[in-house]
Amino acid sequence: MSSETAAQTSVSTHILDTSVGRPAEGVALTLSVRSGSDGTWTAHGASKTDADGRCKDLPALPEGTTHVRLDFETEAYFVSHQPSSNQQAEEQQDAPRVRDSGAFFPEVAITCAVKPGEHYHVPLLLNPFGYSVYRGS
């Protein structure tokens, strides 16, 4: 297969705010790449989640990329979507009356290994006090 027809390595992501069961819209993120475990990280792209919580516009990865890092800027999202403490407590049966203000996780950095020619979908399940990530399809 020529390099022109070879499948490009690519990454996509989406974020679900599990505290409300809805996509997390407007979360900024950056994509960085490196070649080799001791390589230097290089910024390669940036995006923001759409109304469906998805980033579909990240650029294909450069040839030789072995690792990618997605840096999600979660603090601004949580600050702009933070209900009052009383509303939180009423909506969450066992929630304490007063919670910490601000974002417990102001940013989330996900690093993963990649192989040439594959697509990697990396969903982030997010809530104010925890997150989970996995390789999707």
N, C-alpha and C positions, 0 to 999 in steps of 0.2 A: 504494500500500500504506500503510495506517495505521501509526503508530509502534507500535501494540500487536501488529500481525501481522508487522512487519518482523523479519527475522532479526537476532538479537543477535550482536555481535562477541564471540568467546570464545577462550580459550587453554587448552590442556591440555599435559601433558608426561609423559614417563617417562624413567627412567634405567636404563641397562644397564651394569653393572660389567664391562667387557671383560677385566679381568684374571682373572676367574673365570667369565665367560660366564653370569652370572646377574643378575636384577634387583637394583637397589640399594634395599633396604627401609629406611625410617626416615630418609630424608634430608629435613631441613626446608628449606622454601623460602618466599620472599616474592615477591609479584607487585606491581609498581609500575607506574603509568601516567602519561602526560603527553600534553598536547595541543600539538603543534608542537615542532620541534627545539630551541627555546630555552625550552620550558615547564619548569615545576618538577615533579620527580618526586613523586608522591603514593602512599603505601602503599595498596594496594587489596585485598589478600587474602594469606592464608598457608595452608600445607598441609604435609603430610608424605607421602612416597611410601609406598604400601601394599606388601603382600607381592609384588605383581607389578611393583613399581618405578614405579607410575603415580600421578598426581595427577589425579583426575577431578572434584574438587570446587572448583576455582577459580571465583570469581564471574564473571559476564558483565562485559564492559568497559563503562565509562560512555560515553555518547554523546560524540563529539568526541575520543575517544582516537586518537592517531596513532602512539604508540610504547608498547611494553611492555618491562619489564625483569624477568627472572626471576633472583633471587639464590639460588643453591643453597649451603647450608651443608655443604660436603663434608668438612671436617676431622673433625667428630665421627664421621661414617660411617667414614672411613679408620682413625681411632684405634681404633674398636670392632671393626673387621674386619681388623686388621693381624696377619698370621701372623708367627712368629718369623723372624729373618733367615736362619737355617739352613734352615727350611722353605721360604722364598721361593727361596733359591738352589737347593735340590734340585728344586723344581717348575719353575723357569725355567732351562733349560739354560745360557744365557749370562749369567745374573744374577750380579752381583758378590756376594761372600760377605757384605759388610756394606753396608747401604743407609742413606741418611739416615733418621732417625727422624721421626715426625710426617707431616703431609701437605704435599706440595710445593705443591699448590693447595688452600689452606684454604677457599676459596670460589670459585665460578664465577658470573660475572654475564653473562647473555645479554640483549642488547637487540635488538629487531626492530621494524620498521615494520608497522603493521596498517591495514587498510581496513575501513570499516563493513560489517557484515553477514556477514563471513567468519569461519570457524573456523581457528585456527592450532594445529597440534600441533607441539611443539618438543622432539624427543627429544635426550637428552644421552647420549653414549657416553663413559664415564668409566673411567679407570684411575689408579693412584697418580701417574703421571708425565706424563699427557696427557689431553686430552679433545677431542671433536668434537661438533658440533651441526649439525642440518639442519632444514629444514621438512618435516615428515612429513605424513601424511594421516589 
